[in-house]
Amino acid sequence: MTPTPTFPADHFPAAAFIKEIGRGKKGARSMTRVDARTLYGAMLAGRVSDLELGGILLAMRIKGESVEEIAGFLDAAEASFTPLPLPDGPFAPVLIPSYNGARKMANLTPLLALLLAREGVPVLVHGVSRDPGRVTTAEIFEAMGLAAAPDLAALALAHSRGQPTFIPIEVLAPAMHRLLALRRVLGVRNSTHTLVKILQPYAGPALRLVSYTHPEYLEMLADYFVNAAPGGRGDAFLMRGTEGETVANANRANQIDWFHDGQRELLVPRDAPTDLLAAAPAARDAAATAAWIAAALRGDAPVPPSIVQQVEQCVKAARRLGAATVKLA
């Protein structure tokens, strides 16, 4: 006997969407931005049955997202939570997504965040708190005595104190967290893993640091930032991830492209020479990385030149964006 699937009380029928996106990489058709927003909004609201949800996530994994689909998904994602108020000051906030952690190299995302905060830039790091087999940014912050923000009020307080803040995705965007967590069920990543890296949760402009891991995502994301991103909500730095993190590689400069005002500008060329290999921590566990970052902040260990350069570029862009926001107000 064929089992009868169960449906939510306010079930959103997704079969027509699955029919279009589920024909394989070469046969599938992409959704319009409006359809993508409608479908992803229903997924976030829990209106799609588990059977259909699994089909959608796997179909998109095989097909790959178009720019219109990513734009529609992100429209729905950012409408699923209350936007954050902009912090006061001359700088726009800098957003650092941290969803990968480290396996082979020390995770220096906390160093980047702390260096930016030391320059007076409001910094929000968002991501996952734990990831088996990886050392997360949240764990390193915790080892340094910087607890994750338990709610949005704690984030506002940290901004007022000039402290960088880590906020778990389940606090920032609970509905997205539910879809993100399906990786443990399905065994593969889904579109939400791309969306959280380009999320812009503020009510006004912010500088997003965005990384990609596969070359095909470079041009897709570039197309999004130039042609599909909502205007007036901020700039983005796009770079190849350091083990998926948006911190510059300690031993060589990552290429960084700056997207602003519908334009793409090369800020840092790929593999730009450095004077010497960075004296990064030998161990990658949270305690050892936290101790090394503390030493670097005191001046007892050299900050990798590539990260110094990344900080300088972030400060310039955040200041420019903050000044433009004040002028518009």
BAZAMI-929695 format. One record per residue (C-alpha): residue number from 1; residue in one letter; chain; z, x, y. Coordinates in steps of 0.001 Angstrom, whole numbers, padded with zeros to 6 digits, always signed. Layout:
BEGIN
@resi=NUM | resn=a | chain=A | z=Z | x=X | y=Y;
...
***
This chain:
BEGIN
@resi=1 | resn=m | chain=A | z=+000000 | x=+000000 | y=+000000;
@resi=2 | resn=t | chain=A | z=-000955 | x=+001354 | y=+003412;
@resi=3 | resn=p | chain=A | z=+002141 | x=+001754 | y=+005609;
@resi=4 | resn=t | chain=A | z=+002200 | x=-000313 | y=+008781;
@resi=5 | resn=p | chain=A | z=+002739 | x=+001845 | y=+011887;
@resi=6 | resn=t | chain=A | z=+005450 | x=+000818 | y=+014307;
@resi=7 | resn=f | chain=A | z=+004666 | x=+000371 | y=+017979;
@resi=8 | resn=p | chain=A | z=+006816 | x=+000407 | y=+021125;
@resi=9 | resn=a | chain=A | z=+007615 | x=-002997 | y=+022629;
@resi=10 | resn=d | chain=A | z=+005333 | x=-002263 | y=+025608;
@resi=11 | resn=h | chain=A | z=+002762 | x=-000461 | y=+023463;
@resi=12 | resn=f | chain=A | z=-000162 | x=+001178 | y=+025231;
@resi=13 | resn=p | chain=A | z=-003275 | x=+000961 | y=+022996;
@resi=14 | resn=a | chain=A | z=-004699 | x=+004478 | y=+022822;
@resi=15 | resn=a | chain=A | z=-007397 | x=+004076 | y=+020162;
@resi=16 | resn=a | chain=A | z=-010249 | x=+003952 | y=+022683;
@resi=17 | resn=f | chain=A | z=-009108 | x=+007240 | y=+024214;
@resi=18 | resn=i | chain=A | z=-008663 | x=+008903 | y=+020824;
@resi=19 | resn=k | chain=A | z=-012168 | x=+007798 | y=+019838;
@resi=20 | resn=e | chain=A | z=-013632 | x=+009777 | y=+022760;
@resi=21 | resn=i | chain=A | z=-011504 | x=+012923 | y=+022621;
@resi=22 | resn=g | chain=A | z=-011170 | x=+013098 | y=+018829;
@resi=23 | resn=r | chain=A | z=-014746 | x=+014000 | y=+017884;
@resi=24 | resn=g | chain=A | z=-014144 | x=+017743 | y=+017718;
@resi=25 | resn=k | chain=A | z=-014774 | x=+020557 | y=+020164;
@resi=26 | resn=k | chain=A | z=-018526 | x=+019967 | y=+020410;
@resi=27 | resn=g | chain=A | z=-018702 | x=+016189 | y=+019989;
@resi=28 | resn=a | chain=A | z=-015769 | x=+015028 | y=+022116;
@resi=29 | resn=r | chain=A | z=-016165 | x=+013695 | y=+025630;
@resi=30 | resn=s | chain=A | z=-013689 | x=+014440 | y=+028380;
@resi=31 | resn=m | chain=A | z=-011766 | x=+011708 | y=+030167;
@resi=32 | resn=t | chain=A | z=-012074 | x=+010975 | y=+033842;
@resi=33 | resn=r | chain=A | z=-009152 | x=+011952 | y=+036062;
@resi=34 | resn=v | chain=A | z=-008096 | x=+008308 | y=+036351;
@resi=35 | resn=d | chain=A | z=-008183 | x=+007740 | y=+032579;
@resi=36 | resn=a | chain=A | z=-006318 | x=+010989 | y=+031958;
@resi=37 | resn=r | chain=A | z=-003599 | x=+009945 | y=+034393;
@resi=38 | resn=t | chain=A | z=-003325 | x=+006516 | y=+032781;
@resi=39 | resn=l | chain=A | z=-003072 | x=+007918 | y=+029255;
@resi=40 | resn=y | chain=A | z=-000627 | x=+010716 | y=+030048;
@resi=41 | resn=g | chain=A | z=+001510 | x=+008341 | y=+032104;
@resi=42 | resn=a | chain=A | z=+001805 | x=+006063 | y=+029066;
@resi=43 | resn=m | chain=A | z=+002690 | x=+009074 | y=+026904;
@resi=44 | resn=l | chain=A | z=+005421 | x=+010143 | y=+029323;
@resi=45 | resn=a | chain=A | z=+006804 | x=+006597 | y=+029428;
@resi=46 | resn=g | chain=A | z=+007079 | x=+006447 | y=+025621;
@resi=47 | resn=r | chain=A | z=+004537 | x=+003628 | y=+025387;
@resi=48 | resn=v | chain=A | z=+002279 | x=+005400 | y=+022865;
@resi=49 | resn=s | chain=A | z=+003189 | x=+005171 | y=+019174;
@resi=50 | resn=d | chain=A | z=+004136 | x=+008365 | y=+017327;
@resi=51 | resn=l | chain=A | z=+000985 | x=+008113 | y=+015215;
@resi=52 | resn=e | chain=A | z=-001304 | x=+007842 | y=+018225;
@resi=53 | resn=l | chain=A | z=+000661 | x=+010479 | y=+020144;
@resi=54 | resn=g | chain=A | z=+000180 | x=+013027 | y=+017361;
@resi=55 | resn=g | chain=A | z=-003520 | x=+012202 | y=+017257;
@resi=56 | resn=i | chain=A | z=-003909 | x=+012648 | y=+021002;
@resi=57 | resn=l | chain=A | z=-002055 | x=+015958 | y=+021141;
@resi=58 | resn=l | chain=A | z=-003992 | x=+017459 | y=+018239;
@resi=59 | resn=a | chain=A | z=-007340 | x=+016145 | y=+019518;
@resi=60 | resn=m | chain=A | z=-006712 | x=+017746 | y=+022910;
@resi=61 | resn=r | chain=A | z=-005598 | x=+020964 | y=+021217;
@resi=62 | resn=i | chain=A | z=-008937 | x=+021160 | y=+019385;
@resi=63 | resn=k | chain=A | z=-011151 | x=+019954 | y=+022255;
@resi=64 | resn=g | chain=A | z=-009477 | x=+021812 | y=+025096;
@resi=65 | resn=e | chain=A | z=-008681 | x=+020294 | y=+028479;
@resi=66 | resn=s | chain=A | z=-011263 | x=+019797 | y=+031193;
@resi=67 | resn=v | chain=A | z=-010375 | x=+020270 | y=+034852;
@resi=68 | resn=e | chain=A | z=-010454 | x=+016505 | y=+035404;
@resi=69 | resn=e | chain=A | z=-008119 | x=+015940 | y=+032475;
@resi=70 | resn=i | chain=A | z=-005643 | x=+018587 | y=+033626;
@resi=71 | resn=a | chain=A | z=-005720 | x=+017082 | y=+037124;
@resi=72 | resn=g | chain=A | z=-005100 | x=+013557 | y=+035810;
@resi=73 | resn=f | chain=A | z=-002335 | x=+014689 | y=+033463;
@resi=74 | resn=l | chain=A | z=-000610 | x=+016553 | y=+036292;
@resi=75 | resn=d | chain=A | z=-000930 | x=+013553 | y=+038614;
@resi=76 | resn=a | chain=A | z=+000963 | x=+011493 | y=+036027;
@resi=77 | resn=a | chain=A | z=+003493 | x=+014241 | y=+035326;
@resi=78 | resn=e | chain=A | z=+004443 | x=+014710 | y=+038976;
@resi=79 | resn=a | chain=A | z=+004737 | x=+010936 | y=+039414;
@resi=80 | resn=s | chain=A | z=+007262 | x=+010767 | y=+036547;
@resi=81 | resn=f | chain=A | z=+010174 | x=+012272 | y=+038532;
@resi=82 | resn=t | chain=A | z=+011541 | x=+012238 | y=+042073;
@resi=83 | resn=p | chain=A | z=+010099 | x=+015099 | y=+044191;
@resi=84 | resn=l | chain=A | z=+012526 | x=+017784 | y=+045321;
@resi=85 | resn=p | chain=A | z=+013275 | x=+018115 | y=+049047;
@resi=86 | resn=l | chain=A | z=+012058 | x=+021317 | y=+050677;
@resi=87 | resn=p | chain=A | z=+014815 | x=+023845 | y=+051459;
@resi=88 | resn=d | chain=A | z=+015378 | x=+024820 | y=+055080;
@resi=89 | resn=g | chain=A | z=+014222 | x=+028179 | y=+056409;
@resi=90 | resn=p | chain=A | z=+011111 | x=+030158 | y=+057334;
@resi=91 | resn=f | chain=A | z=+009828 | x=+030482 | y=+053755;
@resi=92 | resn=a | chain=A | z=+008229 | x=+027959 | y=+051456;
@resi=93 | resn=p | chain=A | z=+009918 | x=+027959 | y=+048036;
@resi=94 | resn=v | chain=A | z=+008473 | x=+030057 | y=+045226;
@resi=95 | resn=l | chain=A | z=+008151 | x=+028402 | y=+041814;
@resi=96 | resn=i | chain=A | z=+008407 | x=+030605 | y=+038716;
@resi=97 | resn=p | chain=A | z=+007727 | x=+028862 | y=+035397;
@resi=98 | resn=s | chain=A | z=+009379 | x=+030588 | y=+032425;
@resi=99 | resn=y | chain=A | z=+008402 | x=+029056 | y=+029094;
@resi=100 | resn=n | chain=A | z=+007631 | x=+032130 | y=+026973;
@resi=101 | resn=g | chain=A | z=+010399 | x=+034688 | y=+027218;
@resi=102 | resn=a | chain=A | z=+009948 | x=+038108 | y=+025627;
@resi=103 | resn=r | chain=A | z=+009350 | x=+039420 | y=+022130;
@resi=104 | resn=k | chain=A | z=+008140 | x=+043013 | y=+022561;
@resi=105 | resn=m | chain=A | z=+008947 | x=+043895 | y=+026179;
@resi=106 | resn=a | chain=A | z=+012036 | x=+043279 | y=+028275;
@resi=107 | resn=n | chain=A | z=+011770 | x=+039992 | y=+030184;
@resi=108 | resn=l | chain=A | z=+011878 | x=+040972 | y=+033862;
@resi=109 | resn=t | chain=A | z=+011306 | x=+037499 | y=+035299;
@resi=110 | resn=p | chain=A | z=+014951 | x=+037397 | y=+036531;
@resi=111 | resn=l | chain=A | z=+014363 | x=+040671 | y=+038401;
@resi=112 | resn=l | chain=A | z=+011378 | x=+039146 | y=+040211;
@resi=113 | resn=a | chain=A | z=+013416 | x=+036052 | y=+041126;
@resi=114 | resn=l | chain=A | z=+016404 | x=+038064 | y=+042385;
@resi=115 | resn=l | chain=A | z=+014246 | x=+040424 | y=+044455;
@resi=116 | resn=l | chain=A | z=+012540 | x=+037453 | y=+046127;
@resi=117 | resn=a | chain=A | z=+015882 | x=+035792 | y=+046838;
@resi=118 | resn=r | chain=A | z=+017135 | x=+039028 | y=+048381;
@resi=119 | resn=e | chain=A | z=+014256 | x=+038747 | y=+050879;
@resi=120 | resn=g | chain=A | z=+015466 | x=+035265 | y=+051855;
@resi=121 | resn=v | chain=A | z=+012867 | x=+033337 | y=+049839;
@resi=122 | resn=p | chain=A | z=+014068 | x=+030127 | y=+048085;
@resi=123 | resn=v | chain=A | z=+013328 | x=+030594 | y=+044387;
@resi=124 | resn=l | chain=A | z=+013216 | x=+027979 | y=+041639;
@resi=125 | resn=v | chain=A | z=+012758 | x=+029162 | y=+038062;
@resi=126 | resn=h | chain=A | z=+012157 | x=+026365 | y=+035569;
@resi=127 | resn=g | chain=A | z=+011623 | x=+026522 | y=+031841;
@resi=128 | resn=v | chain=A | z=+013249 | x=+026360 | y=+028426;
@resi=129 | resn=s | chain=A | z=+016795 | x=+027591 | y=+027893;
@resi=130 | resn=r | chain=A | z=+016329 | x=+028860 | y=+024338;
@resi=131 | resn=d | chain=A | z=+013338 | x=+029822 | y=+022190;
@resi=132 | resn=p | chain=A | z=+013915 | x=+031196 | y=+018669;
@resi=133 | resn=g | chain=A | z=+012671 | x=+034776 | y=+018341;
@resi=134 | resn=r | chain=A | z=+012343 | x=+035279 | y=+022095;
@resi=135 | resn=v | chain=A | z=+014640 | x=+036329 | y=+024922;
@resi=136 | resn=t | chain=A | z=+014500 | x=+033663 | y=+027612;
@resi=137 | resn=t | chain=A | z=+015009 | x=+033987 | y=+031333;
@resi=138 | resn=a | chain=A | z=+017878 | x=+031496 | y=+031106;
@resi=139 | resn=e | chain=A | z=+019715 | x=+033747 | y=+028650;
@resi=140 | resn=i | chain=A | z=+019357 | x=+036779 | y=+030921;
@resi=141 | resn=f | chain=A | z=+020533 | x=+034831 | y=+033975;
@resi=142 | resn=e | chain=A | z=+023506 | x=+033639 | y=+031930;
@resi=143 | resn=a | chain=A | z=+024337 | x=+037238 | y=+030972;
@resi=144 | resn=m | chain=A | z=+024309 | x=+038070 | y=+034695;
@resi=145 | resn=g | chain=A | z=+026763 | x=+035266 | y=+035471;
@resi=146 | resn=l | chain=A | z=+024133 | x=+032921 | y=+036944;
@resi=147 | resn=a | chain=A | z=+024482 | x=+029570 | y=+035218;
@resi=148 | resn=a | chain=A | z=+021590 | x=+027139 | y=+034913;
@resi=149 | resn=a | chain=A | z=+021603 | x=+024233 | y=+037354;
@resi=150 | resn=p | chain=A | z=+023022 | x=+021194 | y=+035515;
@resi=151 | resn=d | chain=A | z=+021506 | x=+018768 | y=+038025;
@resi=152 | resn=l | chain=A | z=+019373 | x=+018607 | y=+041155;
@resi=153 | resn=a | chain=A | z=+022418 | x=+018712 | y=+043432;
@resi=154 | resn=a | chain=A | z=+023259 | x=+022170 | y=+042059;
@resi=155 | resn=l | chain=A | z=+019724 | x=+023286 | y=+042857;
@resi=156 | resn=a | chain=A | z=+020078 | x=+022207 | y=+046491;
@resi=157 | resn=l | chain=A | z=+023409 | x=+024052 | y=+046734;
@resi=158 | resn=a | chain=A | z=+021891 | x=+027250 | y=+045322;
@resi=159 | resn=h | chain=A | z=+019026 | x=+027036 | y=+047827;
@resi=160 | resn=s | chain=A | z=+021546 | x=+026726 | y=+050666;
@resi=161 | resn=r | chain=A | z=+023366 | x=+029842 | y=+049398;
@resi=162 | resn=g | chain=A | z=+020195 | x=+031894 | y=+049046;
@resi=163 | resn=q | chain=A | z=+020504 | x=+032184 | y=+045271;
@resi=164 | resn=p | chain=A | z=+017651 | x=+031934 | y=+042791;
@resi=165 | resn=t | chain=A | z=+018161 | x=+029049 | y=+040407;
@resi=166 | resn=f | chain=A | z=+017117 | x=+028369 | y=+036838;
@resi=167 | resn=i | chain=A | z=+016719 | x=+024694 | y=+036045;
@resi=168 | resn=p | chain=A | z=+015923 | x=+023540 | y=+032491;
@resi=169 | resn=i | chain=A | z=+012824 | x=+021408 | y=+032126;
@resi=170 | resn=e | chain=A | z=+014936 | x=+018609 | y=+030635;
@resi=171 | resn=v | chain=A | z=+016782 | x=+018387 | y=+033982;
@resi=172 | resn=l | chain=A | z=+013727 | x=+018804 | y=+036192;
@resi=173 | resn=a | chain=A | z=+011285 | x=+016566 | y=+034282;
@resi=174 | resn=p | chain=A | z=+012905 | x=+014845 | y=+031264;
@resi=175 | resn=a | chain=A | z=+009788 | x=+012965 | y=+030157;
@resi=176 | resn=m | chain=A | z=+007756 | x=+016185 | y=+030059;
@resi=177 | resn=h | chain=A | z=+010509 | x=+017885 | y=+028072;
@resi=178 | resn=r | chain=A | z=+010149 | x=+015259 | y=+025341;
@resi=179 | resn=l | chain=A | z=+006444 | x=+016049 | y=+024939;
@resi=180 | resn=l | chain=A | z=+007060 | x=+019785 | y=+025194;
@resi=181 | resn=a | chain=A | z=+009579 | x=+019589 | y=+022346;
@resi=182 | resn=l | chain=A | z=+006941 | x=+018155 | y=+019994;
@resi=183 | resn=r | chain=A | z=+005813 | x=+021716 | y=+019367;
@resi=184 | resn=r | chain=A | z=+008674 | x=+021921 | y=+016861;
@resi=185 | resn=v | chain=A | z=+007318 | x=+018837 | y=+015083;
@resi=186 | resn=l | chain=A | z=+003581 | x=+019584 | y=+015141;
@resi=187 | resn=g | chain=A | z=+003792 | x=+023376 | y=+014916;
@resi=188 | resn=v | chain=A | z=+001372 | x=+023972 | y=+017820;
@resi=189 | resn=r | chain=A | z=+001489 | x=+023833 | y=+021595;
@resi=190 | resn=n | chain=A | z=+000021 | x=+020886 | y=+023464;
@resi=191 | resn=s | chain=A | z=-001343 | x=+020150 | y=+026934;
@resi=192 | resn=t | chain=A | z=+002175 | x=+019875 | y=+028356;
@resi=193 | resn=h | chain=A | z=+002634 | x=+023634 | y=+027873;
@resi=194 | resn=t | chain=A | z=-000185 | x=+024175 | y=+030383;
@resi=195 | resn=l | chain=A | z=+001047 | x=+021477 | y=+032754;
@resi=196 | resn=v | chain=A | z=+004576 | x=+022839 | y=+033132;
@resi=197 | resn=k | chain=A | z=+003129 | x=+026164 | y=+034260;
@resi=198 | resn=i | chain=A | z=+001268 | x=+024536 | y=+037174;
@resi=199 | resn=l | chain=A | z=+003895 | x=+021917 | y=+038022;
@resi=200 | resn=q | chain=A | z=+004679 | x=+021510 | y=+041732;
@resi=201 | resn=p | chain=A | z=+007897 | x=+019437 | y=+041959;
@resi=202 | resn=y | chain=A | z=+008558 | x=+019747 | y=+045709;
@resi=203 | resn=a | chain=A | z=+007798 | x=+017043 | y=+048247;
@resi=204 | resn=g | chain=A | z=+006024 | x=+019629 | y=+050415;
@resi=205 | resn=p | chain=A | z=+004181 | x=+022934 | y=+050043;
@resi=206 | resn=a | chain=A | z=+005423 | x=+025594 | y=+047631;
@resi=207 | resn=l | chain=A | z=+003985 | x=+028797 | y=+046190;
@resi=208 | resn=r | chain=A | z=+003364 | x=+028525 | y=+042454;
@resi=209 | resn=l | chain=A | z=+003258 | x=+031639 | y=+040277;
@resi=210 | resn=v | chain=A | z=+000973 | x=+030705 | y=+037396;
@resi=211 | resn=s | chain=A | z=+000067 | x=+032697 | y=+034300;
@resi=212 | resn=y | chain=A | z=-002512 | x=+032254 | y=+031582;
@resi=213 | resn=t | chain=A | z=-002667 | x=+033763 | y=+028105;
@resi=214 | resn=h | chain=A | z=-006239 | x=+033018 | y=+026976;
@resi=215 | resn=p | chain=A | z=-009303 | x=+034043 | y=+029036;
@resi=216 | resn=e | chain=A | z=-010837 | x=+030551 | y=+028992;
@resi=217 | resn=y | chain=A | z=-007839 | x=+029254 | y=+030923;
@resi=218 | resn=l | chain=A | z=-008495 | x=+031669 | y=+033801;
@resi=219 | resn=e | chain=A | z=-011650 | x=+029897 | y=+034968;
@resi=220 | resn=m | chain=A | z=-010399 | x=+026408 | y=+034095;
@resi=221 | resn=l | chain=A | z=-007249 | x=+026892 | y=+036191;
@resi=222 | resn=a | chain=A | z=-009241 | x=+028586 | y=+038948;
@resi=223 | resn=d | chain=A | z=-011544 | x=+025557 | y=+039049;
@resi=224 | resn=y | chain=A | z=-008507 | x=+023286 | y=+039242;
@resi=225 | resn=f | chain=A | z=-006872 | x=+025135 | y=+042141;
@resi=226 | resn=v | chain=A | z=-010110 | x=+025344 | y=+044144;
@resi=227 | resn=n | chain=A | z=-011550 | x=+021896 | y=+043483;
@resi=228 | resn=a | chain=A | z=-008966 | x=+019495 | y=+042073;
@resi=229 | resn=a | chain=A | z=-005462 | x=+020393 | y=+043280;
@resi=230 | resn=p | chain=A | z=-004010 | x=+017961 | y=+045839;
@resi=231 | resn=g | chain=A | z=-004383 | x=+019328 | y=+049358;
@resi=232 | resn=g | chain=A | z=-001405 | x=+020298 | y=+051468;
@resi=233 | resn=r | chain=A | z=+000985 | x=+020924 | y=+048602;
@resi=234 | resn=g | chain=A | z=+000874 | x=+024676 | y=+048447;
@resi=235 | resn=d | chain=A | z=-000720 | x=+027831 | y=+047210;
@resi=236 | resn=a | chain=A | z=-000848 | x=+029474 | y=+043795;
@resi=237 | resn=f | chain=A | z=-000937 | x=+033026 | y=+042459;
@resi=238 | resn=l | chain=A | z=-002796 | x=+033176 | y=+039144;
@resi=239 | resn=m | chain=A | z=-002431 | x=+036145 | y=+036799;
@resi=240 | resn=r | chain=A | z=-002580 | x=+037058 | y=+033144;
@resi=241 | resn=g | chain=A | z=+000873 | x=+036541 | y=+031692;
@resi=242 | resn=t | chain=A | z=+003148 | x=+039381 | y=+030639;
@resi=243 | resn=e | chain=A | z=+003905 | x=+037993 | y=+027195;
@resi=244 | resn=g | chain=A | z=+003254 | x=+034652 | y=+028866;
@resi=245 | resn=e | chain=A | z=+005669 | x=+035222 | y=+031757;
@resi=246 | resn=t | chain=A | z=+004566 | x=+035254 | y=+035402;
@resi=247 | resn=v | chain=A | z=+006123 | x=+038615 | y=+036233;
@resi=248 | resn=a | chain=A | z=+003890 | x=+041650 | y=+036707;
@resi=249 | resn=n | chain=A | z=+003622 | x=+044018 | y=+033758;
@resi=250 | resn=a | chain=A | z=+006100 | x=+046856 | y=+034281;
@resi=251 | resn=n | chain=A | z=+003586 | x=+049527 | y=+033284;
@resi=252 | resn=r | chain=A | z=+000424 | x=+048373 | y=+035026;
@resi=253 | resn=a | chain=A | z=-000666 | x=+045950 | y=+037711;
@resi=254 | resn=n | chain=A | z=-001924 | x=+042541 | y=+036613;
@resi=255 | resn=q | chain=A | z=-004846 | x=+041072 | y=+038503;
@resi=256 | resn=i | chain=A | z=-003518 | x=+038433 | y=+040897;
@resi=257 | resn=d | chain=A | z=-005777 | x=+035817 | y=+042468;
@resi=258 | resn=w | chain=A | z=-004449 | x=+033815 | y=+045392;
@resi=259 | resn=f | chain=A | z=-005621 | x=+030229 | y=+045778;
@resi=260 | resn=h | chain=A | z=-005155 | x=+028696 | y=+049226;
@resi=261 | resn=d | chain=A | z=-007055 | x=+026251 | y=+051439;
@resi=262 | resn=g | chain=A | z=-009602 | x=+025654 | y=+048678;
@resi=263 | resn=q | chain=A | z=-010402 | x=+029372 | y=+048523;
@resi=264 | resn=r | chain=A | z=-009888 | x=+032102 | y=+045923;
@resi=265 | resn=e | chain=A | z=-008868 | x=+035552 | y=+047108;
@resi=266 | resn=l | chain=A | z=-008269 | x=+038684 | y=+045036;
@resi=267 | resn=l | chain=A | z=-004853 | x=+040074 | y=+045998;
@resi=268 | resn=v | chain=A | z=-004253 | x=+042716 | y=+043340;
@resi=269 | resn=p | chain=A | z=-007008 | x=+044235 | y=+041179;
@resi=270 | resn=r | chain=A | z=-006523 | x=+044497 | y=+037455;
@resi=271 | resn=d | chain=A | z=-005109 | x=+047752 | y=+036085;
@resi=272 | resn=a | chain=A | z=-004551 | x=+049252 | y=+039494;
@resi=273 | resn=p | chain=A | z=-003094 | x=+052750 | y=+038993;
@resi=274 | resn=t | chain=A | z=+000646 | x=+053323 | y=+039257;
@resi=275 | resn=d | chain=A | z=+002351 | x=+056631 | y=+039997;
@resi=276 | resn=l | chain=A | z=+004226 | x=+056658 | y=+036702;
@resi=277 | resn=l | chain=A | z=+005145 | x=+054462 | y=+033809;
@resi=278 | resn=a | chain=A | z=+007992 | x=+052158 | y=+034711;
@resi=279 | resn=a | chain=A | z=+011448 | x=+053090 | y=+033516;
@resi=280 | resn=a | chain=A | z=+011980 | x=+049631 | y=+032070;
@resi=281 | resn=p | chain=A | z=+014925 | x=+048908 | y=+029767;
@resi=282 | resn=a | chain=A | z=+014460 | x=+050238 | y=+026257;
@resi=283 | resn=a | chain=A | z=+016218 | x=+047272 | y=+024652;
@resi=284 | resn=r | chain=A | z=+014989 | x=+043737 | y=+025200;
@resi=285 | resn=d | chain=A | z=+018086 | x=+041664 | y=+024352;
@resi=286 | resn=a | chain=A | z=+019620 | x=+039541 | y=+027108;
@resi=287 | resn=a | chain=A | z=+022699 | x=+041710 | y=+027689;
@resi=288 | resn=a | chain=A | z=+020769 | x=+045000 | y=+027893;
@resi=289 | resn=t | chain=A | z=+018084 | x=+043485 | y=+030132;
@resi=290 | resn=a | chain=A | z=+020713 | x=+041935 | y=+032419;
@resi=291 | resn=a | chain=A | z=+022526 | x=+045274 | y=+032758;
@resi=292 | resn=w | chain=A | z=+019275 | x=+047104 | y=+033592;
@resi=293 | resn=i | chain=A | z=+018250 | x=+044476 | y=+036169;
@resi=294 | resn=a | chain=A | z=+021679 | x=+044783 | y=+037818;
@resi=295 | resn=a | chain=A | z=+021204 | x=+048562 | y=+037966;
@resi=296 | resn=a | chain=A | z=+017737 | x=+048137 | y=+039504;
@resi=297 | resn=l | chain=A | z=+019125 | x=+045803 | y=+042157;
@resi=298 | resn=r | chain=A | z=+021809 | x=+048389 | y=+043022;
@resi=299 | resn=g | chain=A | z=+019164 | x=+051110 | y=+043304;
@resi=300 | resn=d | chain=A | z=+020412 | x=+052946 | y=+040203;
@resi=301 | resn=a | chain=A | z=+017156 | x=+052292 | y=+038302;
@resi=302 | resn=p | chain=A | z=+013624 | x=+052232 | y=+039733;
@resi=303 | resn=v | chain=A | z=+011975 | x=+048840 | y=+040158;
@resi=304 | resn=p | chain=A | z=+008487 | x=+048980 | y=+038583;
@resi=305 | resn=p | chain=A | z=+005862 | x=+049468 | y=+041339;
@resi=306 | resn=s | chain=A | z=+003815 | x=+046536 | y=+040027;
@resi=307 | resn=i | chain=A | z=+006784 | x=+044194 | y=+040538;
@resi=308 | resn=v | chain=A | z=+007467 | x=+045644 | y=+044008;
@resi=309 | resn=q | chain=A | z=+003863 | x=+044846 | y=+044882;
@resi=310 | resn=q | chain=A | z=+004153 | x=+041325 | y=+043447;
@resi=311 | resn=v | chain=A | z=+007296 | x=+040668 | y=+045503;
@resi=312 | resn=e | chain=A | z=+005600 | x=+041869 | y=+048697;
@resi=313 | resn=q | chain=A | z=+002642 | x=+039554 | y=+048156;
@resi=314 | resn=c | chain=A | z=+004902 | x=+036583 | y=+047343;
@resi=315 | resn=v | chain=A | z=+006971 | x=+037127 | y=+050493;
@resi=316 | resn=k | chain=A | z=+003849 | x=+037241 | y=+052683;
@resi=317 | resn=a | chain=A | z=+002394 | x=+034067 | y=+051158;
@resi=318 | resn=a | chain=A | z=+005714 | x=+032173 | y=+051227;
@resi=319 | resn=r | chain=A | z=+006223 | x=+033100 | y=+054882;
@resi=320 | resn=r | chain=A | z=+002682 | x=+032041 | y=+055792;
@resi=321 | resn=l | chain=A | z=+003070 | x=+028765 | y=+053921;
@resi=322 | resn=g | chain=A | z=+006467 | x=+028122 | y=+055471;
@resi=323 | resn=a | chain=A | z=+005109 | x=+028725 | y=+058989;
@resi=324 | resn=a | chain=A | z=+002199 | x=+026350 | y=+058340;
@resi=325 | resn=t | chain=A | z=+004639 | x=+023684 | y=+057117;
@resi=326 | resn=v | chain=A | z=+006749 | x=+023978 | y=+060293;
@resi=327 | resn=k | chain=A | z=+003623 | x=+023721 | y=+062463;
@resi=328 | resn=l | chain=A | z=+002509 | x=+020545 | y=+060651;
@resi=329 | resn=a | chain=A | z=+005979 | x=+019008 | y=+061077;
***
